[in-house]
Amino acid sequence: MADTAVYLRDYQPFAHCVDQVELTFRLAPNSTRVSARLHMRPNPAREGRHDLRLDGEGLRLIALMLDGRPLDATPDDNGLTIPAADLPGGPFVLETEVEIAPEANTALEGLYMSNGMYCTQCEAEGFRKITFYPDRPDVMARFRVRVEGDAPVLLSNGNPMGAGPGWAEWDDPWPKPAYLFALVAGDLRAHGDTYTTASGRQVALNIWVRPGDEHRCQWGMDSIKRSMEWDERVYGREYDLDVFNIVAVDDFNMGAMENKGLNIFNSKCVLATPETMTDDEFARIEGIIAHEYFHNWTGNRITCRDWFQLCLKEGLTVYRDQQFSGDLRGHAVKRIEDVLALRARQFREDQGPLAHPVRPDSFVEINNFYTATVYEKGAEIIGMLKLLVGDDGYQRALDLYFNRHDGQAATIEDWLKVFEDATGRDLSQFSRWYFEAGTPRVKVYEAWSPGAEGGVYTLTLAQENPPTPDQPTKGAKVIPVAVGLLNPNGDEVVPTTVLELTKPVESFRFEGLATRPVPSILRGFSAPVVLEHDISTETRAFLLAHDTDPFNRWEAGRALSKEVLAAMVAQGAPVSRHWLSGLARLVRDESLDPAFRALAMRLPSEDDMAATLADAGHVPDPAAIHDARGRMSDALAAELAPELPGLREAMATPGPFSAEAGPAGRRALANACLALQTRLDGGTAARAAFDAATNMTDRLSALVSLLTVGQGRSQLAAFEHDWQGDRLVMDKWFSVQVLHALPDALVDTVNRLTARPDFTMGNPNRFRAVMGALSANHAGFHHASGAAYRLLADWLIRLDAKNPQTAARMSTAFETWRRYDAGRQERIRAELSRIAQTPGLSRDLAEMVGRMLG
């Protein structure tokens, strides 16, 4: 396939409409037959007569008929073309029969097999690997499906229409694009329940799993019901089918997929018990289930016109699942967690060679644009819109969006027009957030003029929008900057006010103030920008102690941590007393949410510090960062030493395990204290905690605490003994060893683990558990020898031949290579060039490597 770029500017509606699709699958591992009847007609939006072009890859064509008459046509590598001269001027029925081999499909796109179970993944362009079809999101049709095979359970989209020995039929009454098609067949068990909608309809709910996993479904089922109730109450959206099915699949490239009525989930994103999953994983499962369910309206009922509009469904749905999790688990902690993820993934993306707009204008391989920019930055844009138009304006706009575009394939322009029509705002300048890449930088300047009748405080904000690949210059954006003012004793004198920065430089006056205030800027992280505010260590410590905005209080501590750590790395400075005393005071504050206190104790990551140092003009030294971060942890442990055992005891959660926010927060703080205690007592408390643990959160935390200080060998062996038969738990066992290996031992650790018979690159979860941890071990991955670079490149080349999607996504480990010293740059460049020169490289990996090399 030629690596030809696709451009947004070339979009045209498809030349034909598909009104109804009838599919019959006769399943066999190496010779599945797929028969399709497509009820089609010329598209009135396209004048004249046009050839009919159908997408298709890896299909063996057996039969082709038009209105019952055989047609002569030869497919090419990418599809099938029927000349306009062979097509009638009105409606027609096109029939095809093809043969495919699911068992040989290691790319996990289209119809494939996972441990004997048939399953599908069609987003973005996987349906073309199932049958000949216009595989694009703006072609929406009703699907009726018949599945024939010897599997006990045969599932597809929509409502069940009938079943018998070896067959089942399904009908989806709602038009959908092909990327939402799904089929699953296998020996499965259902964990069932029901939900009664707001209008009184009863919906059958099922989570389908392999035999033996039935007991791991209750949390997922509870999460489905919470999601359904929340979407009715907050967005007025009711479920629209008779059944809602989820299937857990072991081999899956993504986390989950929102296929209409039949969501397919990576097993690790739905199966949970206290003994096998951590609190973070329980929260993640709850959020992912909500995300995929919310897609029923924001993605399925209203889909995207073309793949350039991917953020329309993903950004909005991420924002909705963030709202949901915030309502259930606390908005302050949820916001901090979301911003940590945004900065770790999306800021990194925005500031490197892979930067791209939230709505790109071209791509070679669409799978490469399922990125943090599209998802997380897309969600930030929705949050800014809501902040600018207010809660009522947002509600009016969303109601209008659902009413106006239900059943349609929409664009970002449609989305913005809805907000303009509902609120009267002109969003032409705001739209730059969608069309321009890069993270804006906002510089802050203060001025104070005392007066007899009250002083005037002036806040001047200047925005800079740095150049990114293919976008050297950019215009000023609309940036909502939430600001509050505190007086010197910590009282709030000006509550949170949203300033709209719309020019390169703007000043805002606050009058009638008795004393010069201390500003709290970008409250709640009101915009995804880098804030540059030159303030003293003492002021940061003041905000850490007194800020009334929870996010900015945490942010003050975070900024202070990075400031201290940067000085330790770059100047050999000692650990700051201001930081130690301020953070210790926060940790001891029993009025604060334990989850918030645990987050405040988390030091900046080594990758975060490398980015911070590079941003300040330093060449980051991974080994020096690793050493300084360890010394900082030691200092905090010594500062809190007297309180650590008591804090852990006070955070105990007696009684039955609960994954709800309260108990989870208490465990988070207790385990943060255990990690520090382990640095002081040689591992005595952690070994005892490991042995006493009754849930995976506490057991894994104790194990990690030991590994971090170079211990835990016997605990690793005990963990393996207990869980060697559990694929999902063993992923954790693989991952923690790599993530916490000493830098000099990292490559040997990976080689030892990948030599085991239970390591397979065919399973994306197992591959990511090892290779994702390899690149996340910052000091080890960036070891001066370059050995880890070579190791990862070797594995990416191997994996690309089997699973290009996963290989391409894992290659982003190299995206920050230009921030390091000349020697490391040269070694990474050599590995990227070696990958690029590999014969037969997929376009997925070739595009990513090419963009990183520039």
Secondary structure, DSSP 8 states (H G I E B T S, - for coil): -----EEGGG----SEEEEEEEEEEE--SS-EEEEEEEEEEE-TTS-S---EEEE-SS-EEEEEEETTEE-----BTTEEEE-GGGS-SS-EEEEEEEEE-GGG-TT--EEEEETTEEEEE-TTTTGGGTSSB--STT--EEEEEEEESS-SEEEESSEEEEEETTEEEEEEEEEE-GGG--EEEES-EEEEEEEE-TTS-EEEEEEEE-TT-GGG-HHHHHHHHHHHHHHHHHH-----SSEEEEEEESS-SSSEE--TTEEEEEGGGT---TTT--HHHHHHHHHHHHHHHHTTTBTTTBEESSGGGHHHHHHHHHHHHHHHHHHHH-HHHHHHHHHHHIIIIIIHHHTSTT---SS-SEES-GGGG-SHIIIIIHHHHHHHHHHHHHHHHHHHHHHHHHHHHTTSEE-HHHHHHHHHHHH----TTTTHHHH--S--EEEEEEEEE--TT-EEEEEEEEEE---BTTB-------EEEEEEEE-TTS-EEEEEEEEEE-SSEEEEEEEEESS--EEEESGGG-SS-EEE----HHHHHHHHHH-SSHHHHHHHHHHHHHHHHHHHHHH-----HHHHHHHHHHHH-TTS-HHHHHHHH----HHHHHHHHHHTT----HHHHHHHHHHHHHHHHHHHTTTHHHHHHHT---SS---SHHHHHHHHHHHHHHHHHHHHHTTHHHHHHHHH--SHHHHHHHHHHHHHTT--HHHHHHHHHHHTT-HHHHHHHHHHHHHTS-GGGHHHHHHHHHTSTT--TTSHHHHIIIIIHHHH-HHHHT-TT-HHHHHHHHHHHHHHTT-HHHHHHHGGGGTTGGGS-HHHHHHHHHHHHHHHTSTT--HHHHHHHHHHH-
